[in-house]
């Protein structure tokens, strides 16, 4: 299954890959060389930790490169009065009598604890393309769910502060 990415996401991923190849890889190799020089490798914790870090970096590079190869590039524009990608939305939860504010992002930037919800999540799917003051049913699983009311839509186009999700 391919990830849905914006052009900005692709740029961030390419930058991370380049950084990991040029900076992190060099540091990890130096750490392995230095730890290897300490002697007996069977009981050398520093060597095993350095190898683990090096392998984690290489794994992240492969993961990001694979993601780029299979990615589906999507447009992040939306109509002025509709909820779209990269928009900040304030929703009212009827059952809990409370408001929450979220930014709709692609799944590679999703972080629900930080207020970023993916357009692939039940909430994200339900809000996308809806209008202010609209009552929306968020389906969580086969018919179950809850209602929210869209109170405010802010068109936020700057995603330079958004971070890519780790793995």
HELIX and SHEET records of a PDB file:
HELIX    1   1 UNK A    7  UNK A   19  1                                  13    
HELIX    2   2 UNK A   20  UNK A   24  3                                   5    
HELIX    3   3 UNK A   25  UNK A   36  1                                  12    
HELIX    4   4 UNK A   41  UNK A   43  5                                   3    
HELIX    5   5 UNK A   45  UNK A   70  1                                  26    
HELIX    6   6 UNK A  112  UNK A  114  5                                   3    
HELIX    7   7 UNK A  122  UNK A  127  1                                   6    
SHEET    1   A 2 UNK A   4  UNK A   5  0                                        
SHEET    2   A 2 UNK A  72  UNK A  73  1                                        
SHEET    1   B 5 UNK A 116  UNK A 118  0                                        
SHEET    2   B 5 UNK A  98  UNK A 105  1                                        
SHEET    3   B 5 UNK A  88  UNK A  93 -1                                        
SHEET    4   B 5 UNK A 144  UNK A 154 -1                                        
SHEET    5   B 5 UNK A 135  UNK A 141 -1                                        
END                                                                             
